[in-house]
Amino acid sequence: METIIDRVVSAAGRYEGAGDGDESGPFTAIIEIASILDGMGATIDYVATAPDGTELHAEHTTIAFDMWSGEATLYVLCAELNGVGQLIEISDSTFNNGRGTEGFELQIEISLGDTLDYVWSWGPPGEELAEQSRATLSLR
């Protein structure tokens, strides 16, 4: 059975496109996906840049199976999280930190098709999860 990790590994390459976000406004996006350790996982390097050239977001993410739970897991490192976030696969292409409205809930969706859609959603404590940023990219 093909997993999200298999799909991400097979999608390795450089993607370029555009995005928009409630806080950021429109931006250009570059995502580079690389297979690691013979396909055991992949790295996702993502940079979003404002029209004036200001870097809005940079992340280094690893996707792999967690050795303890066996679940497909994203390990996301970016300045906005002040460290590494761990998100578990909750559906075919969606990862969530499981905090719900009691904590800061974070979710990332990776949709692979004719384009790569990379979607960040979050909700501060007491608020529902809401889409905050979406980038749609094509393989270059």
N, C-alpha and C positions, 0 to 999 in steps of 0.2 A: 504494500500500500504506500502510495506517494504521500510524503509529509510536507508541511510548510517548509521545513528545512531543505528537503530535496528541491522544492520549487525555487526557493531563494538561491540555493547553490547553483542551480541550472540557469538562473537569470544573471549570473555574474557579468559585470561590465560597468561602463560609465553611462549614466542617465542624466539628461539635462531637460529642464522644463521651467514651468512657472507655478506660482502658488499664490495663496492669499490667506490672510489670517485676521481675526478680529483685532488683535493688538498690533500686529506688524503691518497690515495693509499688504499690497501686492509685493511680490519678491520673485527673484530668479532662484532656481534650486538646482543643485548638483548632488547626485547620489552615486557613490561608487560601491559596488558589491563585489566582494572577493571571497572565493572559496578558501577555507582553511582546513588543514589537517586531513587532506584527501576527502573532502566533502563532509566531514563530521559536523561542520558548522560553516558560518559565513560571517564576514564583517560587513557592516553597512556604515559608510562614512557619508554624512549629510551636511551640506552647508547651504544656508538660505541667505541671500544678499538683497538688500533694499535697492531700489533704482538709483540711489545716490552712491552706491558702492559700500555702504555700511553693512558689516556682517551682523545679521540678526540672530543666527542660530548656527551652532556647529555641534555635531554629535559624532561619537564613535560608539557603535553598537555591535554587539556580538549576539548571534542567534545560534543556539545549540540545545541539545537535550540536557536537562539538569541531571547530574549523576545520581542524586538521591531520589528524586520523585519520578524521573523518566519523562517529565513533561517538557515540551518545546518551550524554551524560555528566551526572552530578550534581556540582555544586560546592557542598559543604556547609560552612557556617560556623557553628560553635557552640563554646562554651567548653570542652566536653570534648575537643575536638580541638586546642585551642590554636591555631587557625588554620583554613585552608580545606583540606578533604579533597576529593580528586577520585576519583569512583567511575565506572566504565565499565559500561554495560549488558552483562550476561552472559546474560540470558534476557528473556522478554517483559515482565517487571515488576521485575526484580532487578538491582541495581547493586552492584559490588564493587571494592575498591581493589587486588585482585590480589596482596596480600602473602602469602597462605597462612600456614602454620604457622611460617614462618621469621621473620615480622614480625607486627605488629599488624594482623590481618585485620579489615576492616570491611565490612558489607553492609547495604544498605537495600532493602527491598521495598515497592513501591507498588502495591497491588491495587485496581483500580477496578471496581466492580460496583454492586449495590444499596447498598453501603457503601464507604467508603474505609478500607482497612487499611494502616497504616504501621508497618513492622516494622524494628527495628534489631537486628542480630546482630553479634557480634564474638568474637574469640578472641585473647587475649594471645599473644606469641611462645611457641611450643612447644605451644600448645593448639589444639584443633579449634574451628571456628566454631560458635557456639551462639546461639540466639535469646535476647535480653536484655530486649527491650521490645516490646510490641505495643499499638497503639491502633486501635480500631474506631470510625469516625466517620460521621455522616450529614450530608447537606447541609441547611443551615438557611436 
